[in-house]
């Protein structure tokens, strides 16, 4: 169960990061309504979530 949860965290983090980077630079999924700073902030948060999922995945046995 631990590996599945960490993989889900990695996938979610990557999807959030990609979606908000696209929004920040292209205005694609959300129409760019949040602005550049909000998009970059959420992209960093998504990348942090992906890293934490990867770190937890490495520690599970």
PyMOL Python script that loads the backbone (N, CA, C, O; Angstrom):
from pymol import cmd

cmd.read_pdbstr("""\
ATOM      1  N   UNK A   1       0.826  -1.201   0.000  1.00  0.00           N
ATOM      2  CA  UNK A   1       0.000   0.000   0.000  1.00  0.00           C
ATOM      3  C   UNK A   1       0.864   1.255   0.000  1.00  0.00           C
ATOM      4  O   UNK A   1       0.493   2.264  -0.599  1.00  0.00           O
ATOM      5  N   UNK A   2       2.014   1.198   0.669  1.00  0.00           N
ATOM      6  CA  UNK A   2       2.882   2.361   0.742  1.00  0.00           C
ATOM      7  C   UNK A   2       3.428   2.763  -0.618  1.00  0.00           C
ATOM      8  O   UNK A   2       3.540   3.950  -0.922  1.00  0.00           O
ATOM      9  N   UNK A   3       3.772   1.759  -1.446  1.00  0.00           N
ATOM     10  CA  UNK A   3       4.289   2.078  -2.778  1.00  0.00           C
ATOM     11  C   UNK A   3       3.210   2.689  -3.658  1.00  0.00           C
ATOM     12  O   UNK A   3       3.484   3.602  -4.437  1.00  0.00           O
ATOM     13  N   UNK A   4       2.004   2.196  -3.541  1.00  0.00           N
ATOM     14  CA  UNK A   4       0.913   2.729  -4.352  1.00  0.00           C
ATOM     15  C   UNK A   4       0.614   4.185  -3.988  1.00  0.00           C
ATOM     16  O   UNK A   4       0.364   5.015  -4.861  1.00  0.00           O
ATOM     17  N   UNK A   5       0.644   4.476  -2.708  1.00  0.00           N
ATOM     18  CA  UNK A   5       0.375   5.855  -2.273  1.00  0.00           C
ATOM     19  C   UNK A   5       1.489   6.797  -2.709  1.00  0.00           C
ATOM     20  O   UNK A   5       1.216   7.935  -3.090  1.00  0.00           O
ATOM     21  N   UNK A   6       2.729   6.348  -2.661  1.00  0.00           N
ATOM     22  CA  UNK A   6       3.827   7.214  -3.077  1.00  0.00           C
ATOM     23  C   UNK A   6       3.820   7.417  -4.595  1.00  0.00           C
ATOM     24  O   UNK A   6       4.141   8.503  -5.078  1.00  0.00           O
ATOM     25  N   UNK A   7       3.455   6.378  -5.344  1.00  0.00           N
ATOM     26  CA  UNK A   7       3.332   6.538  -6.796  1.00  0.00           C
ATOM     27  C   UNK A   7       2.196   7.497  -7.126  1.00  0.00           C
ATOM     28  O   UNK A   7       2.328   8.327  -8.026  1.00  0.00           O
ATOM     29  N   UNK A   8       1.089   7.391  -6.411  1.00  0.00           N
ATOM     30  CA  UNK A   8      -0.029   8.318  -6.625  1.00  0.00           C
ATOM     31  C   UNK A   8       0.388   9.746  -6.305  1.00  0.00           C
ATOM     32  O   UNK A   8      -0.017  10.676  -7.002  1.00  0.00           O
ATOM     33  N   UNK A   9       1.185   9.932  -5.269  1.00  0.00           N
ATOM     34  CA  UNK A   9       1.678  11.266  -4.942  1.00  0.00           C
ATOM     35  C   UNK A   9       2.592  11.817  -6.015  1.00  0.00           C
ATOM     36  O   UNK A   9       2.524  13.000  -6.349  1.00  0.00           O
ATOM     37  N   UNK A  10       3.450  10.962  -6.559  1.00  0.00           N
ATOM     38  CA  UNK A  10       4.340  11.402  -7.642  1.00  0.00           C
ATOM     39  C   UNK A  10       3.552  11.802  -8.884  1.00  0.00           C
ATOM     40  O   UNK A  10       3.809  12.845  -9.487  1.00  0.00           O
ATOM     41  N   UNK A  11       2.599  10.970  -9.255  1.00  0.00           N
ATOM     42  CA  UNK A  11       1.794  11.259 -10.451  1.00  0.00           C
ATOM     43  C   UNK A  11       0.988  12.540 -10.261  1.00  0.00           C
ATOM     44  O   UNK A  11       0.926  13.378 -11.160  1.00  0.00           O
ATOM     45  N   UNK A  12       0.380  12.688  -9.106  1.00  0.00           N
ATOM     46  CA  UNK A  12      -0.402  13.894  -8.827  1.00  0.00           C
ATOM     47  C   UNK A  12       0.485  15.130  -8.846  1.00  0.00           C
ATOM     48  O   UNK A  12       0.111  16.156  -9.414  1.00  0.00           O
ATOM     49  N   UNK A  13       1.653  15.039  -8.230  1.00  0.00           N
ATOM     50  CA  UNK A  13       2.567  16.174  -8.212  1.00  0.00           C
ATOM     51  C   UNK A  13       3.008  16.594  -9.597  1.00  0.00           C
ATOM     52  O   UNK A  13       3.055  17.784  -9.908  1.00  0.00           O
ATOM     53  N   UNK A  14       3.329  15.619 -10.428  1.00  0.00           N
ATOM     54  CA  UNK A  14       3.753  15.928 -11.792  1.00  0.00           C
ATOM     55  C   UNK A  14       2.610  16.551 -12.586  1.00  0.00           C
ATOM     56  O   UNK A  14       2.819  17.517 -13.320  1.00  0.00           O
ATOM     57  N   UNK A  15       1.410  16.008 -12.444  1.00  0.00           N
ATOM     58  CA  UNK A  15       0.260  16.569 -13.164  1.00  0.00           C
ATOM     59  C   UNK A  15      -0.041  18.001 -12.729  1.00  0.00           C
ATOM     60  O   UNK A  15      -0.333  18.857 -13.563  1.00  0.00           O
ATOM     61  N   UNK A  16       0.028  18.259 -11.434  1.00  0.00           N
ATOM     62  CA  UNK A  16      -0.209  19.619 -10.933  1.00  0.00           C
ATOM     63  C   UNK A  16       0.867  20.564 -11.439  1.00  0.00           C
ATOM     64  O   UNK A  16       0.561  21.670 -11.887  1.00  0.00           O
ATOM     65  N   UNK A  17       2.123  20.141 -11.373  1.00  0.00           N
ATOM     66  CA  UNK A  17       3.216  20.993 -11.830  1.00  0.00           C
ATOM     67  C   UNK A  17       3.088  21.311 -13.320  1.00  0.00           C
ATOM     68  O   UNK A  17       3.240  22.464 -13.723  1.00  0.00           O
ATOM     69  N   UNK A  18       2.811  20.304 -14.129  1.00  0.00           N
ATOM     70  CA  UNK A  18       2.691  20.524 -15.573  1.00  0.00           C
ATOM     71  C   UNK A  18       1.496  21.413 -15.895  1.00  0.00           C
ATOM     72  O   UNK A  18       1.598  22.317 -16.725  1.00  0.00           O
ATOM     73  N   UNK A  19       0.369  21.161 -15.244  1.00  0.00           N
ATOM     74  CA  UNK A  19      -0.827  21.965 -15.520  1.00  0.00           C
ATOM     75  C   UNK A  19      -0.605  23.433 -15.185  1.00  0.00           C
ATOM     76  O   UNK A  19      -0.992  24.310 -15.958  1.00  0.00           O
ATOM     77  N   UNK A  20       0.015  23.708 -14.040  1.00  0.00           N
ATOM     78  CA  UNK A  20       0.193  25.102 -13.665  1.00  0.00           C
ATOM     79  C   UNK A  20       1.341  25.774 -14.405  1.00  0.00           C
ATOM     80  O   UNK A  20       1.319  26.992 -14.581  1.00  0.00           O
ATOM     81  N   UNK A  21       2.349  25.012 -14.847  1.00  0.00           N
ATOM     82  CA  UNK A  21       3.371  25.610 -15.705  1.00  0.00           C
ATOM     83  C   UNK A  21       2.779  25.984 -17.059  1.00  0.00           C
ATOM     84  O   UNK A  21       3.075  27.048 -17.602  1.00  0.00           O
ATOM     85  N   UNK A  22       1.944  25.103 -17.596  1.00  0.00           N
ATOM     86  CA  UNK A  22       1.262  25.440 -18.850  1.00  0.00           C
ATOM     87  C   UNK A  22       0.375  26.666 -18.690  1.00  0.00           C
ATOM     88  O   UNK A  22       0.306  27.514 -19.581  1.00  0.00           O
ATOM     89  N   UNK A  23      -0.301  26.754 -17.555  1.00  0.00           N
ATOM     90  CA  UNK A  23      -1.161  27.902 -17.313  1.00  0.00           C
ATOM     91  C   UNK A  23      -0.352  29.179 -17.144  1.00  0.00           C
ATOM     92  O   UNK A  23      -0.752  30.241 -17.621  1.00  0.00           O
ATOM     93  N   UNK A  24       0.784  29.078 -16.466  1.00  0.00           N
ATOM     94  CA  UNK A  24       1.593  30.273 -16.224  1.00  0.00           C
ATOM     95  C   UNK A  24       2.181  30.815 -17.521  1.00  0.00           C
ATOM     96  O   UNK A  24       2.227  32.029 -17.720  1.00  0.00           O
ATOM     97  N   UNK A  25       2.631  29.925 -18.407  1.00  0.00           N
ATOM     98  CA  UNK A  25       3.329  30.389 -19.594  1.00  0.00           C
ATOM     99  C   UNK A  25       2.470  30.439 -20.850  1.00  0.00           C
ATOM    100  O   UNK A  25       2.726  31.250 -21.741  1.00  0.00           O
ATOM    101  N   UNK A  26       1.453  29.579 -20.935  1.00  0.00           N
ATOM    102  CA  UNK A  26       0.622  29.539 -22.138  1.00  0.00           C
ATOM    103  C   UNK A  26      -0.830  29.941 -21.887  1.00  0.00           C
ATOM    104  O   UNK A  26      -1.554  30.275 -22.825  1.00  0.00           O
ATOM    105  N   UNK A  27      -1.256  29.908 -20.623  1.00  0.00           N
ATOM    106  CA  UNK A  27      -2.649  30.207 -20.310  1.00  0.00           C
ATOM    107  C   UNK A  27      -3.589  29.110 -20.764  1.00  0.00           C
ATOM    108  O   UNK A  27      -4.769  29.363 -21.004  1.00  0.00           O
ATOM    109  N   UNK A  28      -3.071  27.875 -20.887  1.00  0.00           N
ATOM    110  CA  UNK A  28      -3.834  26.807 -21.519  1.00  0.00           C
ATOM    111  C   UNK A  28      -4.981  26.250 -20.676  1.00  0.00           C
ATOM    112  O   UNK A  28      -6.132  26.475 -21.048  1.00  0.00           O
ATOM    113  N   UNK A  29      -4.748  25.533 -19.559  1.00  0.00           N
ATOM    114  CA  UNK A  29      -5.882  24.845 -18.946  1.00  0.00           C
ATOM    115  C   UNK A  29      -6.841  25.758 -18.184  1.00  0.00           C
ATOM    116  O   UNK A  29      -8.045  25.504 -18.176  1.00  0.00           O
ATOM    117  N   UNK A  30      -6.340  26.806 -17.547  1.00  0.00           N
ATOM    118  CA  UNK A  30      -7.196  27.622 -16.693  1.00  0.00           C
ATOM    119  C   UNK A  30      -7.385  29.039 -17.214  1.00  0.00           C
ATOM    120  O   UNK A  30      -7.988  29.866 -16.530  1.00  0.00           O
ATOM    121  N   UNK A  31      -6.895  29.330 -18.382  1.00  0.00           N
ATOM    122  CA  UNK A  31      -7.084  30.639 -18.971  1.00  0.00           C
ATOM    123  C   UNK A  31      -6.145  31.697 -18.420  1.00  0.00           C
ATOM    124  O   UNK A  31      -6.335  32.879 -18.708  1.00  0.00           O
ATOM    125  N   UNK A  32      -5.158  31.329 -17.653  1.00  0.00           N
ATOM    126  CA  UNK A  32      -4.197  32.280 -17.117  1.00  0.00           C
ATOM    127  C   UNK A  32      -4.774  33.266 -16.130  1.00  0.00           C
ATOM    128  O   UNK A  32      -4.212  34.344 -15.934  1.00  0.00           O
ATOM    129  N   UNK A  33      -5.888  32.920 -15.501  1.00  0.00           N
ATOM    130  CA  UNK A  33      -6.575  33.859 -14.622  1.00  0.00           C
ATOM    131  C   UNK A  33      -5.847  34.103 -13.307  1.00  0.00           C
ATOM    132  O   UNK A  33      -6.020  35.157 -12.694  1.00  0.00           O
ATOM    133  N   UNK A  34      -5.031  33.140 -12.864  1.00  0.00           N
ATOM    134  CA  UNK A  34      -4.342  33.289 -11.590  1.00  0.00           C
ATOM    135  C   UNK A  34      -3.124  34.186 -11.663  1.00  0.00           C
ATOM    136  O   UNK A  34      -2.716  34.761 -10.654  1.00  0.00           O
ATOM    137  N   UNK A  35      -2.550  34.311 -12.823  1.00  0.00           N
ATOM    138  CA  UNK A  35      -1.350  35.097 -12.993  1.00  0.00           C
ATOM    139  C   UNK A  35      -0.102  34.233 -12.974  1.00  0.00           C
ATOM    140  O   UNK A  35      -0.139  33.049 -12.639  1.00  0.00           O
ATOM    141  N   UNK A  36       0.991  34.857 -13.342  1.00  0.00           N
ATOM    142  CA  UNK A  36       2.260  34.146 -13.453  1.00  0.00           C
ATOM    143  C   UNK A  36       2.764  33.673 -12.095  1.00  0.00           C
ATOM    144  O   UNK A  36       3.227  32.539 -11.969  1.00  0.00           O
ATOM    145  N   UNK A  37       2.681  34.521 -11.085  1.00  0.00           N
ATOM    146  CA  UNK A  37       3.210  34.173  -9.767  1.00  0.00           C
ATOM    147  C   UNK A  37       2.461  32.993  -9.147  1.00  0.00           C
ATOM    148  O   UNK A  37       3.075  32.107  -8.554  1.00  0.00           O
ATOM    149  N   UNK A  38       1.163  32.985  -9.282  1.00  0.00           N
ATOM    150  CA  UNK A  38       0.355  31.892  -8.736  1.00  0.00           C
ATOM    151  C   UNK A  38       0.657  30.591  -9.481  1.00  0.00           C
ATOM    152  O   UNK A  38       0.765  29.535  -8.858  1.00  0.00           O
ATOM    153  N   UNK A  39       0.793  30.656 -10.790  1.00  0.00           N
ATOM    154  CA  UNK A  39       1.101  29.472 -11.573  1.00  0.00           C
ATOM    155  C   UNK A  39       2.446  28.880 -11.216  1.00  0.00           C
ATOM    156  O   UNK A  39       2.580  27.664 -11.082  1.00  0.00           O
ATOM    157  N   UNK A  40       3.436  29.731 -11.061  1.00  0.00           N
ATOM    158  CA  UNK A  40       4.764  29.243 -10.694  1.00  0.00           C
ATOM    159  C   UNK A  40       4.754  28.701  -9.268  1.00  0.00           C
ATOM    160  O   UNK A  40       5.400  27.690  -8.994  1.00  0.00           O
ATOM    161  N   UNK A  41       4.044  29.345  -8.367  1.00  0.00           N
ATOM    162  CA  UNK A  41       3.961  28.862  -6.989  1.00  0.00           C
ATOM    163  C   UNK A  41       3.324  27.493  -6.894  1.00  0.00           C
ATOM    164  O   UNK A  41       3.820  26.626  -6.175  1.00  0.00           O
ATOM    165  N   UNK A  42       2.232  27.288  -7.609  1.00  0.00           N
ATOM    166  CA  UNK A  42       1.588  25.974  -7.598  1.00  0.00           C
ATOM    167  C   UNK A  42       2.436  24.933  -8.322  1.00  0.00           C
ATOM    168  O   UNK A  42       2.418  23.761  -7.946  1.00  0.00           O
ATOM    169  N   UNK A  43       3.178  25.335  -9.353  1.00  0.00           N
ATOM    170  CA  UNK A  43       4.064  24.399 -10.038  1.00  0.00           C
ATOM    171  C   UNK A  43       5.184  23.946  -9.112  1.00  0.00           C
ATOM    172  O   UNK A  43       5.551  22.770  -9.112  1.00  0.00           O
ATOM    173  N   UNK A  44       5.727  24.862  -8.329  1.00  0.00           N
ATOM    174  CA  UNK A  44       6.748  24.495  -7.355  1.00  0.00           C
ATOM    175  C   UNK A  44       6.158  23.564  -6.302  1.00  0.00           C
ATOM    176  O   UNK A  44       6.807  22.602  -5.891  1.00  0.00           O
ATOM    177  N   UNK A  45       4.939  23.841  -5.867  1.00  0.00           N
ATOM    178  CA  UNK A  45       4.282  22.964  -4.892  1.00  0.00           C
ATOM    179  C   UNK A  45       4.061  21.569  -5.469  1.00  0.00           C
ATOM    180  O   UNK A  45       4.253  20.577  -4.767  1.00  0.00           O
ATOM    181  N   UNK A  46       3.666  21.480  -6.721  1.00  0.00           N
ATOM    182  CA  UNK A  46       3.495  20.182  -7.367  1.00  0.00           C
ATOM    183  C   UNK A  46       4.812  19.437  -7.489  1.00  0.00           C
ATOM    184  O   UNK A  46       4.863  18.221  -7.302  1.00  0.00           O
ATOM    185  N   UNK A  47       5.883  20.166  -7.804  1.00  0.00           N
ATOM    186  CA  UNK A  47       7.198  19.534  -7.896  1.00  0.00           C
ATOM    187  C   UNK A  47       7.652  19.035  -6.524  1.00  0.00           C
ATOM    188  O   UNK A  47       8.269  17.975  -6.421  1.00  0.00           O
ATOM    189  N   UNK A  48       7.352  19.790  -5.485  1.00  0.00           N
ATOM    190  CA  UNK A  48       7.691  19.351  -4.134  1.00  0.00           C
ATOM    191  C   UNK A  48       6.915  18.091  -3.769  1.00  0.00           C
ATOM    192  O   UNK A  48       7.474  17.179  -3.160  1.00  0.00           O
ATOM    193  N   UNK A  49       5.653  18.028  -4.126  1.00  0.00           N
ATOM    194  CA  UNK A  49       4.849  16.831  -3.864  1.00  0.00           C
ATOM    195  C   UNK A  49       5.410  15.629  -4.614  1.00  0.00           C
ATOM    196  O   UNK A  49       5.477  14.529  -4.064  1.00  0.00           O
ATOM    197  N   UNK A  50       5.814  15.831  -5.866  1.00  0.00           N
ATOM    198  CA  UNK A  50       6.401  14.738  -6.639  1.00  0.00           C
ATOM    199  C   UNK A  50       7.701  14.267  -6.000  1.00  0.00           C
ATOM    200  O   UNK A  50       7.961  13.065  -5.936  1.00  0.00           O
ATOM    201  N   UNK A  51       8.517  15.202  -5.529  1.00  0.00           N
ATOM    202  CA  UNK A  51       9.763  14.812  -4.871  1.00  0.00           C
ATOM    203  C   UNK A  51       9.499  14.033  -3.584  1.00  0.00           C
ATOM    204  O   UNK A  51      10.155  13.026  -3.317  1.00  0.00           O
ATOM    205  N   UNK A  52       8.548  14.496  -2.797  1.00  0.00           N
ATOM    206  CA  UNK A  52       8.235  13.791  -1.557  1.00  0.00           C
ATOM    207  C   UNK A  52       7.702  12.389  -1.825  1.00  0.00           C
ATOM    208  O   UNK A  52       8.011  11.457  -1.083  1.00  0.00           O
ATOM    209  N   UNK A  53       6.906  12.232  -2.879  1.00  0.00           N
ATOM    210  CA  UNK A  53       6.434  10.902  -3.261  1.00  0.00           C
ATOM    211  C   UNK A  53       7.576  10.014  -3.701  1.00  0.00           C
ATOM    212  O   UNK A  53       7.612   8.833  -3.354  1.00  0.00           O
ATOM    213  N   UNK A  54       8.522  10.569  -4.467  1.00  0.00           N
ATOM    214  CA  UNK A  54       9.680   9.803  -4.906  1.00  0.00           C
ATOM    215  C   UNK A  54      10.555   9.400  -3.723  1.00  0.00           C
ATOM    216  O   UNK A  54      11.037   8.270  -3.657  1.00  0.00           O
ATOM    217  N   UNK A  55      10.754  10.321  -2.798  1.00  0.00           N
ATOM    218  CA  UNK A  55      11.550  10.044  -1.612  1.00  0.00           C
ATOM    219  C   UNK A  55      10.907   8.941  -0.763  1.00  0.00           C
ATOM    220  O   UNK A  55      11.596   8.048  -0.271  1.00  0.00           O
ATOM    221  N   UNK A  56       9.602   9.009  -0.598  1.00  0.00           N
ATOM    222  CA  UNK A  56       8.889   7.972   0.156  1.00  0.00           C
ATOM    223  C   UNK A  56       8.932   6.638  -0.590  1.00  0.00           C
ATOM    224  O   UNK A  56       9.019   5.584   0.040  1.00  0.00           O
ATOM    225  N   UNK A  57       8.874   6.670  -1.912  1.00  0.00           N
ATOM    226  CA  UNK A  57       8.942   5.440  -2.698  1.00  0.00           C
ATOM    227  C   UNK A  57      10.291   4.745  -2.525  1.00  0.00           C
ATOM    228  O   UNK A  57      10.356   3.519  -2.440  1.00  0.00           O
ATOM    229  N   UNK A  58      11.359   5.526  -2.472  1.00  0.00           N
ATOM    230  CA  UNK A  58      12.685   4.939  -2.277  1.00  0.00           C
ATOM    231  C   UNK A  58      12.831   4.288  -0.903  1.00  0.00           C
ATOM    232  O   UNK A  58      13.571   3.316  -0.754  1.00  0.00           O
ATOM    233  N   UNK A  59      12.132   4.816   0.097  1.00  0.00           N
ATOM    234  CA  UNK A  59      12.278   4.308   1.463  1.00  0.00           C
ATOM    235  C   UNK A  59      11.401   3.090   1.761  1.00  0.00           C
ATOM    236  O   UNK A  59      11.650   2.386   2.740  1.00  0.00           O
ATOM    237  N   UNK A  60      10.386   2.828   0.943  1.00  0.00           N
ATOM    238  CA  UNK A  60       9.540   1.667   1.177  1.00  0.00           C
ATOM    239  C   UNK A  60      10.243   0.402   0.723  1.00  0.00           C
ATOM    240  O   UNK A  60      11.017   0.411  -0.234  1.00  0.00           O
ATOM    241  N   UNK A  61       9.963  -0.674   1.418  1.00  0.00           N
ATOM    242  CA  UNK A  61      10.606  -1.950   1.067  1.00  0.00           C
ATOM    243  C   UNK A  61       9.574  -3.007   0.770  1.00  0.00           C
ATOM    244  O   UNK A  61       9.927  -4.144   0.457  1.00  0.00           O
TER     245      UNK A  61
END
""", "prot")
cmd.dss("prot")
cmd.show_as("cartoon", "prot")
cmd.util.cbc("prot")
cmd.orient("prot")
